[in-house]
Amino acid sequence: MKYIVSSIILISSCVYILAFYNRVFAASRPNSPWGPHIACDPDRDKVILSWQPIGNVTSYAVRLDARPLSWTGCSGKDDACANPTRNFVELPIIPGVKYDWWVHSISGSQWSSPAMGGFEFSCDLDVPYLLSASCSSDDSQVVLRWRSRTLDGQYEITFDSTPRASDSRCGGENQCVNTFTHTATLDIEPGHEYVWYVQRKSAGGTLGGKSDTEVFTCGQPYPTEIPSPSPETTPEASPTLVPTEVVSTPTHTPTPTPPEGDCGKKSNGDANCSDTITLEDADCWTHTYLFSVLDTQKGCRYTDFDDLDGTTILDYAIWHSNL
């Protein structure tokens, strides 16, 4: 009987100790983070990763995998590791490259299961748009303009005096200019044709966000061939002038074409007098609003629909309300 009681006491003690250690182990293993958030830097060469804070943790382990499924460890190329003590971290990245990331909660020596895996992202540089070229009065300079989604940042203009579909870098016939605004003034040769495009540039020098390629010429184009003088055009002797009777003939003056009348729906946003309100009218308004001149080549006649203060945003509202 004595041995039976001792065995029961020993078994009870083992069960108690095992339950105690299970409770300690379970309590020491932290919960996994949740609620991911990704914020790209304006230059797209840094990213801020954040998540909801977890209680009773000492730090977090963040892993950033460039080009997912290519994890090479904390010392691998373009991959990164961090151990922040708060629920966010800022890491350098390459603009336009796709990344995957995950994070563990750490409490002492215990790590949680990885979380956030599969939340892939890339921070792409925006693409400039609405490119335009305005020539100076003597055609010796050109003002290049464009728009983009971001108000600040660096841009690189590439222009070439030998137009071709080219993606070559700066040097030789390609000239490159860097600017921190949405405009650039360049010296050019009148009559020459130029091709140009704009790219967004990160603070680290990475290029991306290439615009469409545009072509412009300021002044009359130079002739491709210079005609040789014809032998028949060289006079051999001075001609003898013979008086002739001048006979006057009646002249006919063509009747001038009467000016076109006012648009019936001008006050409704009809910029090209088509008697309908379409997206072409918005294109007319956009061109005048940006460059302060009517795009007559596209048939634009009016963009000041309310006849007040020139072409303003109120005229766009008039067009939009009648679309």
HELIX and SHEET records of a PDB file:
HELIX    1   1 LYS A    2  SER A   28  1                                  27    
HELIX    2   2 PRO A  231  THR A  233  5                                   3    
HELIX    3   3 LYS A  266  ASN A  268  5                                   3    
HELIX    4   4 LEU A  279  PHE A  291  1                                  13    
HELIX    5   5 THR A  296  LYS A  298  5                                   3    
HELIX    6   6 ILE A  313  SER A  321  1                                   9    
SHEET    1   A 3 HIS A  37  CYS A  40  0                                        
SHEET    2   A 3 LYS A  46  SER A  50 -1                                        
SHEET    3   A 3 PHE A  88  PRO A  92 -1                                        
SHEET    1   B 4 ALA A  80  ALA A  82  0                                        
SHEET    2   B 4 SER A  59  ALA A  66 -1                                        
SHEET    3   B 4 TYR A  99  SER A 107 -1                                        
SHEET    4   B 4 GLN A 110  TRP A 111 -1                                        
SHEET    1   C 3 TYR A 129  CYS A 135  0                                        
SHEET    2   C 3 GLN A 141  ARG A 147 -1                                        
SHEET    3   C 3 THR A 183  ASP A 187 -1                                        
SHEET    1   D 4 ASN A 174  THR A 179  0                                        
SHEET    2   D 4 GLN A 154  ASP A 160 -1                                        
SHEET    3   D 4 GLU A 193  LYS A 201 -1                                        
SHEET    4   D 4 LEU A 207  LYS A 210 -1                                        
SHEET    1   E 4 ASN A 174  THR A 179  0                                        
SHEET    2   E 4 GLN A 154  ASP A 160 -1                                        
SHEET    3   E 4 GLU A 193  LYS A 201 -1                                        
SHEET    4   E 4 GLU A 214  THR A 217 -1                                        
END                                                                             
